[in-house]
C-alpha cells in the first residue's frame, strides 16, 4: 500500500500548487548564481519532507500501539472512512480558535525567516511549512498510521513528500505562478485522489484476500501490504 502514498502526494501537489505555491515563489535567493538559487529551494523542499517523515514516526507508532492489541484492520478501515467523510464535509471547513492561533504563529515565523537569505533559513522555513494545517497531510498521516510501525510510517510519509516534490520544486524554480484557470482544473483532481486512497485503505482493512489491494492478514500474506 506504500504506492498509495506517492499517488496521494503526486495528485495532492496540484492542490499544494494553489495553497503553498505563492510561498514557494516568494523564497529569497541564497548565495550567488544558479547553484545558490537551486540549493536554497532544494533545502526548503527537503525541510518540508523531513517534517512529513517525523509525522510518519508519530503516526506510525500510534498505529503500532493499536496493532499490538489486534485492531490494525479496524485502524485501516477507520482511516479510510475518515478520509471519505472528510472529503464529503470538505465544503464546510471549520477552524477552531486554537488552529487560527497556530496558523498565525507559523506565518509570523515565516516573515521572520524570510528576512534571512541562507540555505539554513530556507530549510527551517520548509520544516515550518510541513506543520501548516492541511487536510491532505492529515489524510497521509491517517495512511501512515496503518503501516504498523514507525518505520512504515516514515516510508509512507516520505513517499507522500516525494510525490509532492516534482510540482512544488518546479514551481519554486519557475519564478512564476500557475495561471488561475489551470490551478482550478488541477485542483479538481485532488478529491479523486483522496477518495481512491480512502477506498484502498478500507479494502485493506476488510482483508478480502485480494493480493496487493486487500491481502488476507490472518493468512500471513501481509507482505503484500506495503507494495
N, C-alpha and C positions, 0 to 999 in steps of 0.2 A: 504493500500500500504506500510505500515511500514515493512512488511516482506521482501520486495524487498531490503531494506537497509541491512538487515542481509545477504541476499543472495549475494549482491554485495560485502560486506566485506569478507564473507567466501571464495568465489571464487577468489576475488581480492587478498586475502592474499597470494595466491600462487605466484602472481606477486611480492608482498612485500618480499617474501622469497628470491627472487633473488636480489631485489634492496636494501632493508634495512637489510637483513639477516646478511651481514658481520658486520654492525654496532652493531647489537644486540649481535653478538658473541664476539665483542671487548669490551663489557662493563666490567669495572673493578669490582672486588669483593668488597662487602661492609661488614664491621664487620668481625666476625669470624664464621666459621661453616656454616652449610647448611641454617640455618634460615636467617643469614645475606645475604647470596648469593641470596636466593629466594626473600627476601624482596626488595633488590635493583632492581631486574628485574621486580618485580611487580610495583614498583614505576615508572620505565621507561615506562612500558606499560600504567599505569594509566595516566601519564603526556601526553602521545600521544593521548589517548582517550579524555582527558579534552580539549585539543586543538580542536579536532574534534567537540565536543559539543559546544564550543564557536563559531566555524564557523557556527554551526547549528543555533545559535541565530541570527547571522548576516544575513544569507541567508533566515532564516525563516521570519525575519522582512521584508526583501526585498520582499519575496513572499506575505506577508500580505499586504504590501502597494499596490501591484499590484492587489490583490484580492479585495481591497476596491473599486477600480474603475471597478470591474466586469470583469477582464480578467484572472482570475485564470486558467480557462480551457486552454487559449492560452499559459499561462506560462508552464503548464504541457506538452502541445504538443511541444512547442518550446524547452523545456529542453530535451525531448525525441529525437527530431530531431537533436539537437546539439550533444547529446551523439552518435547517429548513424553516424553523419557527422564526428565527431572527431575520431570515430573508423575507418571510411573509410580513413581518412587522416593521421592516426597514423604512417604510414610507412614513412612519410615525416615530422618529427618533426622539428620545427623552434624555436630557443631560442633567444630572444632579449638580448641586452646588459644589460638591467636592470635586467632581470631574471638571467643572468650569475653572475652579481654582488651580487644579493640576495643569490644565492646558495653559492658563495664564502664566504659571511659574515657568513652564518649559519654553514658552515664547519669549519670556524675559531673558532666559538663559541663552536663547538663540541670538537675541540682539547683542548681548554682551560678547558672545563668542565671535560673531561676525565682524567685530571691530578688529580682530586679530587676523593675520594673514600667514599662518603657519600650517604645515601639514598636520601637526598635532591638534590644533584647534579645530580643523575640519573633521578629523577623526572623532573628536569629542562631540562635535555637532551631530555626526552620524549616530553616535551612541544615544544621544538625547532624542533624535528623530525616531529611533526604534521604540521609544516609550510613549510616543504620541497615541492617544486613544484612536483605535482604528478597528472597525468591525472585521476587516479582512485578517488582521493579525490575530484577533480573538478566535476566528474560525480556524486558523492554523494552529493556535495553541490547543484548541479542542482536539484537533487531529493528533498533535504531539502527545497528548495525554493517553491516547490509545496504543502507543508504541511499546508500552510495558516496561519502561525504564528510562533512566536519564540519557543513556547513550542513544537509544532510539529517538528520544525527544530532540537531542542535538541534531541527529541526522535529518529528522523531519523538518525542523525549523531552518536548518542550514540549506536544505534543498528548496524550501519555500523562499528563502532570501535569494538563493541563486536564480530562481525563476523570475524574481523581480529585477535582477541586475541588468539584463540587456536593455530594457526600456528606460530604466532610471538612469543608468550610466550614459546611455545615448542622449537623453535629454540634457543632462548636466554638461555634456561635451558639445552639444549642438549650439548653445548660445542663443536659442530662440524657442519660444513656446509653441506647443502644438496648437494648430488652429482650433477654435472652439467647436466648429462643426465636426471635425474629426474626433475631438475629445469626447463629444457626446455619443458618437457612433461606437467608439471603442468601449466606453463605459457600459454600454448595453450588454456586452459580453460577460461582465463581472457576475451578475446574478446567476447566469447559467453555469459558470464555473463553480461557484459556491454550492449550487444545487447538486451538481454532479458529485462533488466531494462528499456532501451530506448523505446522498443516497448510497454511495460506496461505503461509507462508514456504517450505515445501518445494515447493509448487506453483509459486511464483515462480521458484525456482531451477531447476526442471525445464524452464521455458521452453516450454510446450506450445502456445503461440500463442493462448491464451485472453485476450482483452483484459481489462485491469484485474486479472485473477486470476493469470494465468500468461503474461505477454507474451513474445514471442519476441525476446530481447535481441539475438540475432545479426542479426535482420532490421531492427534500428533502431527498434523500437517501444517503447523503454524510457520514452517519455513517459507510458505508462500506469502505470509502476511506482509513482509517487508518489501515485496517487489511489485 
